[in-house]
Amino acid sequence: MNSENNTPFAPAKRIDLTELNRIVRKKELPKFTGLQRTTIDDLIRVGNFPKPIPLGKRSVGWLESELLDWQRARVAERDRQHD
């Protein structure tokens, strides 16, 4: 029980989603985007995918927020085509 208001659960905390910005590694991208790694590489090469962030000598990652923006843009593009 929550002693503050005698309810069995604590009140939900509000989360500012703009503060969530985890790094997504390349091996996670297919699951995150639904695309195969070769397709992602092609999209990066032609400038149609968020740019990777160098993390080390041989590792890169992507900001989750940029990937989500990219996904939202795909949805908006789809919606414009169906209007």
N, C-alpha and C positions, 0 to 999 in steps of 0.2 A: 504494500500500500504506500502511496505517496502521502507523506505526513502533511504536506502543505494543503492539499485539498481533499484528502480522504478518498482518492480514487485509486484503483489498482494499478494504474499506469501513469508514468510521468508525462507531462505535456510535451508535445513534439517541439523540438527546437527548429527555428527557421534557419535555413542554410542559404547563404548568398552564393548562388551557383557561379557567379563571376570569379569567385575566389578559388574554385576548384580548377586546378590546372595541372593535372598529373601528366607525366611523360608516358607516351605509348611507344613501346619498342616495336621494331619492324616485324618480329615474329607474331605480335598481337594484331597487326593491321588486318590480315585476312578475316579474322573473327570480328573485328571492330567494324570493318567496312563491307564485308561480304564479297570482296574482290580478291583475286589471286595476286600473289606477290609480283608476278611478271606484269600483270595489268597495272598494278600500282607503280612499278618502275617506269612503265611507258607513260603513264599520266604525269609523273614527276618530270620526266624528260621533256615533255611538251608543255609543261607549265600549267597543267590542269589539276594539280593536287598540291596540298600544302607542302612547303619546303621542309625538309628534315633539319633538325637541330643537331650539330655535332656535339656528342657527349664525351668522346674520348678519341683515341687514335684510330680505332676501327669500329666505333659504335655511334649510332644516331638514334634519335627519337623524335616524336611529334607531340606538340601540345594537344591535349585532348580537346581543348576549347576550339582550336583551329580545325580539327577533324570534325567536330560537331557543326561548326559553321559551314564547312564544305558539304556535309550531309544535308544541312538545311537548304543550302543553295541548290542541290540536286532536286530536293522536293519542290522548291519554289519553281524551278525550271519545268518540272513535270506538270505542276499545276497551271502554269502559264500556257502550256501546250494544249491543255484540256479545257481551257475556258472558251 
